[in-house]
Amino acid sequence: TNCVHCKTCDIRDPYGIINWVPPEGGGGPKYKLM
């Protein structure tokens, strides 16, 4: 997926339509070159 787990979609959703939950593990993206 293209999600980087920044939670912007949850912050920019004033009506609460998007239910954001952390992915399994909760570790976030694992960038190899950063």
C-alpha positions as CSV (number, residue, x, y, z in Angstrom):
1,T,0.0,0.0,0.0
2,N,1.0,3.7,-0.2
3,C,0.2,4.4,3.4
4,V,3.1,5.8,5.5
5,H,1.0,5.7,8.7
6,C,1.1,9.5,9.2
7,K,-2.5,9.5,10.4
8,T,-3.2,12.6,8.2
9,C,-6.3,11.0,6.9
10,D,-7.7,10.7,10.4
11,I,-6.8,14.3,11.3
12,R,-8.3,15.7,8.0
13,D,-11.6,13.8,8.5
14,P,-13.9,16.1,10.5
15,Y,-16.9,13.7,10.2
16,G,-15.2,10.7,11.6
17,I,-15.8,8.6,8.4
18,I,-12.3,7.1,8.3
19,N,-11.5,4.8,11.3
20,W,-7.7,4.8,11.4
21,V,-6.0,2.0,13.3
22,P,-2.3,1.3,13.5
23,P,-1.1,-1.6,11.4
24,E,-0.2,-4.9,13.0
25,G,3.0,-4.6,14.9
26,G,2.7,-0.9,15.2
27,G,6.2,-0.4,13.9
28,G,5.3,1.9,11.0
29,P,7.1,1.8,7.6
30,K,10.5,0.2,7.5
31,Y,12.4,2.4,5.1
32,K,15.6,0.7,3.9
33,L,17.5,3.7,2.5
34,M,16.6,6.4,5.1
